[in-house]
């Protein structure tokens, strides 16, 4: 069975939180229960927007990492609806 792919979105200024959150998901990845897609996987020279779109459209789950210093809930809702 193919493992579900999760798209993880975060603000680059919150990279420390991303790394901490990834520790919690690592066992799911190791055990083949989840494939995590994060923008940090985009290699230099790749088309950023195209890679983000491909990661998002191939995912079955979207996780938005929102911390107090990041985007507000209202801003996120507006960006998703636009």
mmCIF file as gemmi writes it, N, C-alpha and C atoms, coordinates in Angstrom:
data_model
loop_
_atom_site.group_PDB
_atom_site.id
_atom_site.type_symbol
_atom_site.label_atom_id
_atom_site.label_alt_id
_atom_site.label_comp_id
_atom_site.label_asym_id
_atom_site.label_entity_id
_atom_site.label_seq_id
_atom_site.pdbx_PDB_ins_code
_atom_site.Cartn_x
_atom_site.Cartn_y
_atom_site.Cartn_z
_atom_site.occupancy
_atom_site.B_iso_or_equiv
_atom_site.pdbx_formal_charge
_atom_site.auth_seq_id
_atom_site.auth_asym_id
_atom_site.pdbx_PDB_model_num
ATOM 1 N N . UNK Axp A 1 ? 0.836 -1.176 0 1 0 ? 1 A 1
ATOM 2 C CA . UNK Axp A 1 ? 0 0 0 1 0 ? 1 A 1
ATOM 3 C C . UNK Axp A 1 ? 0.889 1.251 0 1 0 ? 1 A 1
ATOM 4 N N . UNK Axp A 2 ? 0.487 2.212 -0.796 1 0 ? 2 A 1
ATOM 5 C CA . UNK Axp A 2 ? 1.247 3.458 -0.891 1 0 ? 2 A 1
ATOM 6 C C . UNK Axp A 2 ? 0.975 4.315 0.35 1 0 ? 2 A 1
ATOM 7 N N . UNK Axp A 3 ? 2.035 4.816 0.939 1 0 ? 3 A 1
ATOM 8 C CA . UNK Axp A 3 ? 1.869 5.632 2.135 1 0 ? 3 A 1
ATOM 9 C C . UNK Axp A 3 ? 1.333 7.012 1.777 1 0 ? 3 A 1
ATOM 10 N N . UNK Axp A 4 ? 0.483 7.574 2.634 1 0 ? 4 A 1
ATOM 11 C CA . UNK Axp A 4 ? -0.069 8.9 2.348 1 0 ? 4 A 1
ATOM 12 C C . UNK Axp A 4 ? 1.009 9.975 2.38 1 0 ? 4 A 1
ATOM 13 N N . UNK Axp A 5 ? 0.862 10.928 1.481 1 0 ? 5 A 1
ATOM 14 C CA . UNK Axp A 5 ? 1.805 12.032 1.399 1 0 ? 5 A 1
ATOM 15 C C . UNK Axp A 5 ? 1.202 13.254 2.083 1 0 ? 5 A 1
ATOM 16 N N . UNK Axp A 6 ? 2 13.893 2.93 1 0 ? 6 A 1
ATOM 17 C CA . UNK Axp A 6 ? 1.565 15.102 3.631 1 0 ? 6 A 1
ATOM 18 C C . UNK Axp A 6 ? 2.407 16.279 3.161 1 0 ? 6 A 1
ATOM 19 N N . UNK Axp A 7 ? 1.747 17.361 2.827 1 0 ? 7 A 1
ATOM 20 C CA . UNK Axp A 7 ? 2.399 18.612 2.433 1 0 ? 7 A 1
ATOM 21 C C . UNK Axp A 7 ? 2.481 19.479 3.676 1 0 ? 7 A 1
ATOM 22 N N . UNK Axp A 8 ? 3.678 19.872 4.052 1 0 ? 8 A 1
ATOM 23 C CA . UNK Axp A 8 ? 3.882 20.686 5.251 1 0 ? 8 A 1
ATOM 24 C C . UNK Axp A 8 ? 4.312 22.088 4.849 1 0 ? 8 A 1
ATOM 25 N N . UNK Axp A 9 ? 3.498 23.063 5.174 1 0 ? 9 A 1
ATOM 26 C CA . UNK Axp A 9 ? 3.768 24.456 4.838 1 0 ? 9 A 1
ATOM 27 C C . UNK Axp A 9 ? 4.205 25.21 6.096 1 0 ? 9 A 1
ATOM 28 N N . UNK Axp A 10 ? 5.168 26.082 5.95 1 0 ? 10 A 1
ATOM 29 C CA . UNK Axp A 10 ? 5.683 26.843 7.089 1 0 ? 10 A 1
ATOM 30 C C . UNK Axp A 10 ? 6.316 28.135 6.598 1 0 ? 10 A 1
ATOM 31 N N . UNK Axp A 11 ? 6.512 29.066 7.505 1 0 ? 11 A 1
ATOM 32 C CA . UNK Axp A 11 ? 7.221 30.303 7.198 1 0 ? 11 A 1
ATOM 33 C C . UNK Axp A 11 ? 8.709 30.064 7.426 1 0 ? 11 A 1
ATOM 34 N N . UNK Axp A 12 ? 9.539 30.536 6.527 1 0 ? 12 A 1
ATOM 35 C CA . UNK Axp A 12 ? 10.981 30.302 6.65 1 0 ? 12 A 1
ATOM 36 C C . UNK Axp A 12 ? 11.557 30.876 7.942 1 0 ? 12 A 1
ATOM 37 N N . UNK Axp A 13 ? 10.952 31.918 8.474 1 0 ? 13 A 1
ATOM 38 C CA . UNK Axp A 13 ? 11.453 32.472 9.733 1 0 ? 13 A 1
ATOM 39 C C . UNK Axp A 13 ? 11.146 31.559 10.918 1 0 ? 13 A 1
ATOM 40 N N . UNK Axp A 14 ? 10.286 30.564 10.712 1 0 ? 14 A 1
ATOM 41 C CA . UNK Axp A 14 ? 9.933 29.608 11.761 1 0 ? 14 A 1
ATOM 42 C C . UNK Axp A 14 ? 10.609 28.253 11.557 1 0 ? 14 A 1
ATOM 43 N N . UNK Axp A 15 ? 11.734 28.258 10.905 1 0 ? 15 A 1
ATOM 44 C CA . UNK Axp A 15 ? 12.43 27.004 10.577 1 0 ? 15 A 1
ATOM 45 C C . UNK Axp A 15 ? 12.743 26.169 11.823 1 0 ? 15 A 1
ATOM 46 N N . UNK Axp A 16 ? 13.043 26.818 12.934 1 0 ? 16 A 1
ATOM 47 C CA . UNK Axp A 16 ? 13.336 26.078 14.169 1 0 ? 16 A 1
ATOM 48 C C . UNK Axp A 16 ? 12.121 25.253 14.588 1 0 ? 16 A 1
ATOM 49 N N . UNK Axp A 17 ? 10.933 25.837 14.461 1 0 ? 17 A 1
ATOM 50 C CA . UNK Axp A 17 ? 9.701 25.117 14.805 1 0 ? 17 A 1
ATOM 51 C C . UNK Axp A 17 ? 9.471 23.957 13.833 1 0 ? 17 A 1
ATOM 52 N N . UNK Axp A 18 ? 9.781 24.194 12.564 1 0 ? 18 A 1
ATOM 53 C CA . UNK Axp A 18 ? 9.652 23.133 11.566 1 0 ? 18 A 1
ATOM 54 C C . UNK Axp A 18 ? 10.522 21.944 11.948 1 0 ? 18 A 1
ATOM 55 N N . UNK Axp A 19 ? 11.766 22.205 12.27 1 0 ? 19 A 1
ATOM 56 C CA . UNK Axp A 19 ? 12.686 21.122 12.61 1 0 ? 19 A 1
ATOM 57 C C . UNK Axp A 19 ? 12.219 20.36 13.847 1 0 ? 19 A 1
ATOM 58 N N . UNK Axp A 20 ? 11.668 21.076 14.811 1 0 ? 20 A 1
ATOM 59 C CA . UNK Axp A 20 ? 11.152 20.428 16.014 1 0 ? 20 A 1
ATOM 60 C C . UNK Axp A 20 ? 9.931 19.562 15.673 1 0 ? 20 A 1
ATOM 61 N N . UNK Axp A 21 ? 9.03 20.092 14.853 1 0 ? 21 A 1
ATOM 62 C CA . UNK Axp A 21 ? 7.825 19.361 14.458 1 0 ? 21 A 1
ATOM 63 C C . UNK Axp A 21 ? 8.186 18.105 13.655 1 0 ? 21 A 1
ATOM 64 N N . UNK Axp A 22 ? 9.196 18.206 12.804 1 0 ? 22 A 1
ATOM 65 C CA . UNK Axp A 22 ? 9.617 17.059 11.997 1 0 ? 22 A 1
ATOM 66 C C . UNK Axp A 22 ? 10.115 15.915 12.873 1 0 ? 22 A 1
ATOM 67 N N . UNK Axp A 23 ? 10.654 16.223 14.039 1 0 ? 23 A 1
ATOM 68 C CA . UNK Axp A 23 ? 11.087 15.166 14.958 1 0 ? 23 A 1
ATOM 69 C C . UNK Axp A 23 ? 9.904 14.299 15.379 1 0 ? 23 A 1
ATOM 70 N N . UNK Axp A 24 ? 8.74 14.925 15.556 1 0 ? 24 A 1
ATOM 71 C CA . UNK Axp A 24 ? 7.547 14.183 15.955 1 0 ? 24 A 1
ATOM 72 C C . UNK Axp A 24 ? 7.022 13.291 14.827 1 0 ? 24 A 1
ATOM 73 N N . UNK Axp A 25 ? 7.27 13.694 13.597 1 0 ? 25 A 1
ATOM 74 C CA . UNK Axp A 25 ? 6.779 12.926 12.449 1 0 ? 25 A 1
ATOM 75 C C . UNK Axp A 25 ? 7.786 11.889 11.945 1 0 ? 25 A 1
ATOM 76 N N . UNK Axp A 26 ? 9.004 11.952 12.42 1 0 ? 26 A 1
ATOM 77 C CA . UNK Axp A 26 ? 10.08 11.095 11.916 1 0 ? 26 A 1
ATOM 78 C C . UNK Axp A 26 ? 9.753 9.609 12.05 1 0 ? 26 A 1
ATOM 79 N N . UNK Axp A 27 ? 9.163 9.195 13.154 1 0 ? 27 A 1
ATOM 80 C CA . UNK Axp A 27 ? 8.863 7.767 13.323 1 0 ? 27 A 1
ATOM 81 C C . UNK Axp A 27 ? 7.809 7.297 12.328 1 0 ? 27 A 1
ATOM 82 N N . UNK Axp A 28 ? 6.866 8.163 11.978 1 0 ? 28 A 1
ATOM 83 C CA . UNK Axp A 28 ? 5.86 7.812 10.967 1 0 ? 28 A 1
ATOM 84 C C . UNK Axp A 28 ? 6.53 7.609 9.606 1 0 ? 28 A 1
ATOM 85 N N . UNK Axp A 29 ? 7.48 8.471 9.29 1 0 ? 29 A 1
ATOM 86 C CA . UNK Axp A 29 ? 8.212 8.337 8.031 1 0 ? 29 A 1
ATOM 87 C C . UNK Axp A 29 ? 9.074 7.071 8.036 1 0 ? 29 A 1
ATOM 88 N N . UNK Axp A 30 ? 9.818 6.867 9.117 1 0 ? 30 A 1
ATOM 89 C CA . UNK Axp A 30 ? 10.691 5.692 9.226 1 0 ? 30 A 1
ATOM 90 C C . UNK Axp A 30 ? 9.92 4.382 9.084 1 0 ? 30 A 1
ATOM 91 N N . UNK Axp A 31 ? 8.705 4.351 9.63 1 0 ? 31 A 1
ATOM 92 C CA . UNK Axp A 31 ? 7.89 3.136 9.589 1 0 ? 31 A 1
ATOM 93 C C . UNK Axp A 31 ? 7.026 3.039 8.331 1 0 ? 31 A 1
ATOM 94 N N . UNK Axp A 32 ? 7.236 3.958 7.389 1 0 ? 32 A 1
ATOM 95 C CA . UNK Axp A 32 ? 6.527 3.901 6.115 1 0 ? 32 A 1
ATOM 96 C C . UNK Axp A 32 ? 5.057 4.267 6.199 1 0 ? 32 A 1
ATOM 97 N N . UNK Axp A 33 ? 4.669 4.985 7.249 1 0 ? 33 A 1
ATOM 98 C CA . UNK Axp A 33 ? 3.269 5.358 7.419 1 0 ? 33 A 1
ATOM 99 C C . UNK Axp A 33 ? 2.941 6.721 6.818 1 0 ? 33 A 1
ATOM 100 N N . UNK Axp A 34 ? 3.974 7.471 6.479 1 0 ? 34 A 1
ATOM 101 C CA . UNK Axp A 34 ? 3.777 8.824 5.987 1 0 ? 34 A 1
ATOM 102 C C . UNK Axp A 34 ? 4.967 9.238 5.138 1 0 ? 34 A 1
ATOM 103 N N . UNK Axp A 35 ? 4.671 9.943 4.058 1 0 ? 35 A 1
ATOM 104 C CA . UNK Axp A 35 ? 5.72 10.587 3.265 1 0 ? 35 A 1
ATOM 105 C C . UNK Axp A 35 ? 5.515 12.083 3.425 1 0 ? 35 A 1
ATOM 106 N N . UNK Axp A 36 ? 6.485 12.765 3.967 1 0 ? 36 A 1
ATOM 107 C CA . UNK Axp A 36 ? 6.364 14.187 4.254 1 0 ? 36 A 1
ATOM 108 C C . UNK Axp A 36 ? 7.037 15.005 3.158 1 0 ? 36 A 1
ATOM 109 N N . UNK Axp A 37 ? 6.301 15.954 2.603 1 0 ? 37 A 1
ATOM 110 C CA . UNK Axp A 37 ? 6.864 16.864 1.609 1 0 ? 37 A 1
ATOM 111 C C . UNK Axp A 37 ? 6.989 18.236 2.251 1 0 ? 37 A 1
ATOM 112 N N . UNK Axp A 38 ? 8.198 18.781 2.226 1 0 ? 38 A 1
ATOM 113 C CA . UNK Axp A 38 ? 8.494 20.1 2.783 1 0 ? 38 A 1
ATOM 114 C C . UNK Axp A 38 ? 9.33 20.855 1.75 1 0 ? 38 A 1
ATOM 115 N N . UNK Axp A 39 ? 9.157 22.158 1.673 1 0 ? 39 A 1
ATOM 116 C CA . UNK Axp A 39 ? 9.88 22.98 0.692 1 0 ? 39 A 1
ATOM 117 C C . UNK Axp A 39 ? 11.393 22.867 0.834 1 0 ? 39 A 1
ATOM 118 N N . UNK Axp A 40 ? 11.874 22.428 1.985 1 0 ? 40 A 1
ATOM 119 C CA . UNK Axp A 40 ? 13.319 22.265 2.16 1 0 ? 40 A 1
ATOM 120 C C . UNK Axp A 40 ? 13.876 21.193 1.225 1 0 ? 40 A 1
ATOM 121 N N . UNK Axp A 41 ? 12.999 20.403 0.62 1 0 ? 41 A 1
ATOM 122 C CA . UNK Axp A 41 ? 13.429 19.36 -0.317 1 0 ? 41 A 1
ATOM 123 C C . UNK Axp A 41 ? 13.674 19.902 -1.722 1 0 ? 41 A 1
ATOM 124 N N . UNK Axp A 42 ? 13.341 21.167 -1.944 1 0 ? 42 A 1
ATOM 125 C CA . UNK Axp A 42 ? 13.548 21.762 -3.265 1 0 ? 42 A 1
ATOM 126 C C . UNK Axp A 42 ? 15.041 22.044 -3.437 1 0 ? 42 A 1
ATOM 127 N N . UNK Axp A 43 ? 15.606 21.48 -4.468 1 0 ? 43 A 1
ATOM 128 C CA . UNK Axp A 43 ? 17.043 21.637 -4.731 1 0 ? 43 A 1
ATOM 129 C C . UNK Axp A 43 ? 17.321 22.958 -5.448 1 0 ? 43 A 1
ATOM 130 N N . UNK Axp A 44 ? 18.508 23.499 -5.262 1 0 ? 44 A 1
ATOM 131 C CA . UNK Axp A 44 ? 18.88 24.721 -5.975 1 0 ? 44 A 1
ATOM 132 C C . UNK Axp A 44 ? 18.734 24.512 -7.487 1 0 ? 44 A 1
ATOM 133 N N . UNK Axp A 45 ? 18.185 25.502 -8.141 1 0 ? 45 A 1
ATOM 134 C CA . UNK Axp A 45 ? 18.011 25.435 -9.586 1 0 ? 45 A 1
ATOM 135 C C . UNK Axp A 45 ? 16.638 24.92 -10.008 1 0 ? 45 A 1
ATOM 136 N N . UNK Axp A 46 ? 15.91 24.274 -9.09 1 0 ? 46 A 1
ATOM 137 C CA . UNK Axp A 46 ? 14.563 23.811 -9.432 1 0 ? 46 A 1
ATOM 138 C C . UNK Axp A 46 ? 13.613 25.002 -9.396 1 0 ? 46 A 1
ATOM 139 N N . UNK Axp A 47 ? 12.537 24.884 -10.133 1 0 ? 47 A 1
ATOM 140 C CA . UNK Axp A 47 ? 11.537 25.952 -10.17 1 0 ? 47 A 1
ATOM 141 C C . UNK Axp A 47 ? 10.682 25.859 -8.911 1 0 ? 47 A 1
ATOM 142 N N . UNK Axp A 48 ? 10.873 26.818 -8.028 1 0 ? 48 A 1
ATOM 143 C CA . UNK Axp A 48 ? 10.255 26.816 -6.709 1 0 ? 48 A 1
ATOM 144 C C . UNK Axp A 48 ? 8.742 26.669 -6.786 1 0 ? 48 A 1
ATOM 145 N N . UNK Axp A 49 ? 8.077 27.534 -7.561 1 0 ? 49 A 1
ATOM 146 C CA . UNK Axp A 49 ? 6.621 27.512 -7.638 1 0 ? 49 A 1
ATOM 147 C C . UNK Axp A 49 ? 6.112 26.176 -8.173 1 0 ? 49 A 1
ATOM 148 N N . UNK Axp A 50 ? 6.747 25.661 -9.221 1 0 ? 50 A 1
ATOM 149 C CA . UNK Axp A 50 ? 6.324 24.377 -9.808 1 0 ? 50 A 1
ATOM 150 C C . UNK Axp A 50 ? 6.485 23.233 -8.808 1 0 ? 50 A 1
ATOM 151 N N . UNK Axp A 51 ? 7.573 23.245 -8.05 1 0 ? 51 A 1
ATOM 152 C CA . UNK Axp A 51 ? 7.81 22.196 -7.063 1 0 ? 51 A 1
ATOM 153 C C . UNK Axp A 51 ? 6.791 22.256 -5.921 1 0 ? 51 A 1
ATOM 154 N N . UNK Axp A 52 ? 6.483 23.472 -5.473 1 0 ? 52 A 1
ATOM 155 C CA . UNK Axp A 52 ? 5.472 23.646 -4.425 1 0 ? 52 A 1
ATOM 156 C C . UNK Axp A 52 ? 4.122 23.124 -4.916 1 0 ? 52 A 1
ATOM 157 N N . UNK Axp A 53 ? 3.755 23.5 -6.114 1 0 ? 53 A 1
ATOM 158 C CA . UNK Axp A 53 ? 2.464 23.055 -6.681 1 0 ? 53 A 1
ATOM 159 C C . UNK Axp A 53 ? 2.42 21.541 -6.807 1 0 ? 53 A 1
ATOM 160 N N . UNK Axp A 54 ? 3.494 20.94 -7.295 1 0 ? 54 A 1
ATOM 161 C CA . UNK Axp A 54 ? 3.536 19.481 -7.433 1 0 ? 54 A 1
ATOM 162 C C . UNK Axp A 54 ? 3.438 18.797 -6.07 1 0 ? 54 A 1
ATOM 163 N N . UNK Axp A 55 ? 4.133 19.344 -5.081 1 0 ? 55 A 1
ATOM 164 C CA . UNK Axp A 55 ? 4.075 18.771 -3.742 1 0 ? 55 A 1
ATOM 165 C C . UNK Axp A 55 ? 2.678 18.857 -3.157 1 0 ? 55 A 1
ATOM 166 N N . UNK Axp A 56 ? 2.029 19.974 -3.361 1 0 ? 56 A 1
ATOM 167 C CA . UNK Axp A 56 ? 0.687 20.178 -2.816 1 0 ? 56 A 1
ATOM 168 C C . UNK Axp A 56 ? -0.356 19.326 -3.532 1 0 ? 56 A 1
ATOM 169 N N . UNK Axp A 57 ? -0.287 19.269 -4.848 1 0 ? 57 A 1
ATOM 170 C CA . UNK Axp A 57 ? -1.301 18.511 -5.582 1 0 ? 57 A 1
ATOM 171 C C . UNK Axp A 57 ? -1.151 16.998 -5.419 1 0 ? 57 A 1
ATOM 172 N N . UNK Axp A 58 ? 0.038 16.538 -5.084 1 0 ? 58 A 1
ATOM 173 C CA . UNK Axp A 58 ? 0.223 15.096 -4.908 1 0 ? 58 A 1
ATOM 174 C C . UNK Axp A 58 ? -0.046 14.642 -3.471 1 0 ? 58 A 1
ATOM 175 N N . UNK Axp A 59 ? -0.271 15.596 -2.573 1 0 ? 59 A 1
ATOM 176 C CA . UNK Axp A 59 ? -0.488 15.256 -1.159 1 0 ? 59 A 1
ATOM 177 C C . UNK Axp A 59 ? -1.952 14.934 -0.879 1 0 ? 59 A 1
ATOM 178 N N . UNK Axp A 60 ? -2.15 14.056 0.096 1 0 ? 60 A 1
ATOM 179 C CA . UNK Axp A 60 ? -3.504 13.735 0.56 1 0 ? 60 A 1
ATOM 180 C C . UNK Axp A 60 ? -3.844 14.53 1.809 1 0 ? 60 A 1
ATOM 181 N N . UNK Axp A 61 ? -2.835 15.156 2.395 1 0 ? 61 A 1
ATOM 182 C CA . UNK Axp A 61 ? -2.991 15.872 3.652 1 0 ? 61 A 1
ATOM 183 C C . UNK Axp A 61 ? -2.144 17.135 3.598 1 0 ? 61 A 1
ATOM 184 N N . UNK Axp A 62 ? -2.685 18.246 4.091 1 0 ? 62 A 1
ATOM 185 C CA . UNK Axp A 62 ? -1.918 19.494 4.172 1 0 ? 62 A 1
ATOM 186 C C . UNK Axp A 62 ? -1.812 19.904 5.632 1 0 ? 62 A 1
ATOM 187 N N . UNK Axp A 63 ? -0.596 20.191 6.051 1 0 ? 63 A 1
ATOM 188 C CA . UNK Axp A 63 ? -0.338 20.634 7.416 1 0 ? 63 A 1
ATOM 189 C C . UNK Axp A 63 ? 0.235 22.036 7.33 1 0 ? 63 A 1
ATOM 190 N N . UNK Axp A 64 ? -0.375 22.984 8.028 1 0 ? 64 A 1
ATOM 191 C CA . UNK Axp A 64 ? 0.107 24.352 8.055 1 0 ? 64 A 1
ATOM 192 C C . UNK Axp A 64 ? 0.673 24.627 9.438 1 0 ? 64 A 1
ATOM 193 N N . UNK Axp A 65 ? 1.96 24.842 9.49 1 0 ? 65 A 1
ATOM 194 C CA . UNK Axp A 65 ? 2.634 25.123 10.749 1 0 ? 65 A 1
ATOM 195 C C . UNK Axp A 65 ? 2.522 26.62 11.019 1 0 ? 65 A 1
ATOM 196 N N . UNK Axp A 66 ? 1.693 26.966 11.986 1 0 ? 66 A 1
ATOM 197 C CA . UNK Axp A 66 ? 1.441 28.365 12.307 1 0 ? 66 A 1
ATOM 198 C C . UNK Axp A 66 ? 1.86 28.591 13.751 1 0 ? 66 A 1
ATOM 199 N N . UNK Axp A 67 ? 2.759 29.524 13.953 1 0 ? 67 A 1
ATOM 200 C CA . UNK Axp A 67 ? 3.208 29.875 15.3 1 0 ? 67 A 1
ATOM 201 C C . UNK Axp A 67 ? 2.875 31.338 15.556 1 0 ? 67 A 1
ATOM 202 N N . UNK Axp A 68 ? 2.945 31.737 16.795 1 0 ? 68 A 1
ATOM 203 C CA . UNK Axp A 68 ? 2.554 33.095 17.184 1 0 ? 68 A 1
ATOM 204 C C . UNK Axp A 68 ? 3.286 34.165 16.379 1 0 ? 68 A 1
ATOM 205 N N . UNK Axp A 69 ? 4.539 33.915 16.029 1 0 ? 69 A 1
ATOM 206 C CA . UNK Axp A 69 ? 5.304 34.917 15.282 1 0 ? 69 A 1
ATOM 207 C C . UNK Axp A 69 ? 5.009 34.885 13.788 1 0 ? 69 A 1
ATOM 208 N N . UNK Axp A 70 ? 4.249 33.908 13.346 1 0 ? 70 A 1
ATOM 209 C CA . UNK Axp A 70 ? 3.994 33.737 11.92 1 0 ? 70 A 1
ATOM 210 C C . UNK Axp A 70 ? 2.704 34.389 11.457 1 0 ? 70 A 1
ATOM 211 N N . UNK Axp A 71 ? 2.148 33.837 10.422 1 0 ? 71 A 1
ATOM 212 C CA . UNK Axp A 71 ? 0.933 34.344 9.798 1 0 ? 71 A 1
ATOM 213 C C . UNK Axp A 71 ? -0.261 34.187 10.744 1 0 ? 71 A 1
ATOM 214 N N . UNK Axp A 72 ? -1.17 35.128 10.693 1 0 ? 72 A 1
ATOM 215 C CA . UNK Axp A 72 ? -2.367 35.022 11.522 1 0 ? 72 A 1
ATOM 216 C C . UNK Axp A 72 ? -3.371 34.11 10.835 1 0 ? 72 A 1
ATOM 217 N N . UNK Axp A 73 ? -4.323 33.632 11.592 1 0 ? 73 A 1
ATOM 218 C CA . UNK Axp A 73 ? -5.357 32.75 11.038 1 0 ? 73 A 1
ATOM 219 C C . UNK Axp A 73 ? -6.131 33.453 9.927 1 0 ? 73 A 1
ATOM 220 N N . UNK Axp A 74 ? -6.449 34.743 10.129 1 0 ? 74 A 1
ATOM 221 C CA . UNK Axp A 74 ? -7.173 35.5 9.104 1 0 ? 74 A 1
ATOM 222 C C . UNK Axp A 74 ? -6.374 35.597 7.812 1 0 ? 74 A 1
ATOM 223 N N . UNK Axp A 75 ? -5.061 35.836 7.927 1 0 ? 75 A 1
ATOM 224 C CA . UNK Axp A 75 ? -4.212 35.928 6.739 1 0 ? 75 A 1
ATOM 225 C C . UNK Axp A 75 ? -4.176 34.586 6.012 1 0 ? 75 A 1
ATOM 226 N N . UNK Axp A 76 ? -4.109 33.496 6.771 1 0 ? 76 A 1
ATOM 227 C CA . UNK Axp A 76 ? -4.058 32.179 6.146 1 0 ? 76 A 1
ATOM 228 C C . UNK Axp A 76 ? -5.349 31.883 5.41 1 0 ? 76 A 1
ATOM 229 N N . UNK Axp A 77 ? -6.469 32.171 6.031 1 0 ? 77 A 1
ATOM 230 C CA . UNK Axp A 77 ? -7.766 31.919 5.385 1 0 ? 77 A 1
ATOM 231 C C . UNK Axp A 77 ? -7.886 32.735 4.11 1 0 ? 77 A 1
ATOM 232 N N . UNK Axp A 78 ? -7.488 34.007 4.176 1 0 ? 78 A 1
ATOM 233 C CA . UNK Axp A 78 ? -7.55 34.855 2.976 1 0 ? 78 A 1
ATOM 234 C C . UNK Axp A 78 ? -6.669 34.298 1.857 1 0 ? 78 A 1
ATOM 235 N N . UNK Axp A 79 ? -5.466 33.817 2.199 1 0 ? 79 A 1
ATOM 236 C CA . UNK Axp A 79 ? -4.561 33.31 1.17 1 0 ? 79 A 1
ATOM 237 C C . UNK Axp A 79 ? -5.104 32.013 0.563 1 0 ? 79 A 1
ATOM 238 N N . UNK Axp A 80 ? -5.773 31.203 1.366 1 0 ? 80 A 1
ATOM 239 C CA . UNK Axp A 80 ? -6.336 29.959 0.836 1 0 ? 80 A 1
ATOM 240 C C . UNK Axp A 80 ? -7.524 30.213 -0.064 1 0 ? 80 A 1
ATOM 241 N N . UNK Axp A 81 ? -8.269 31.264 0.213 1 0 ? 81 A 1
ATOM 242 C CA . UNK Axp A 81 ? -9.46 31.575 -0.571 1 0 ? 81 A 1
ATOM 243 C C . UNK Axp A 81 ? -9.164 32.373 -1.831 1 0 ? 81 A 1
ATOM 244 N N . UNK Axp A 82 ? -7.969 32.945 -1.925 1 0 ? 82 A 1
ATOM 245 C CA . UNK Axp A 82 ? -7.655 33.758 -3.104 1 0 ? 82 A 1
ATOM 246 C C . UNK Axp A 82 ? -7.096 32.93 -4.225 1 0 ? 82 A 1
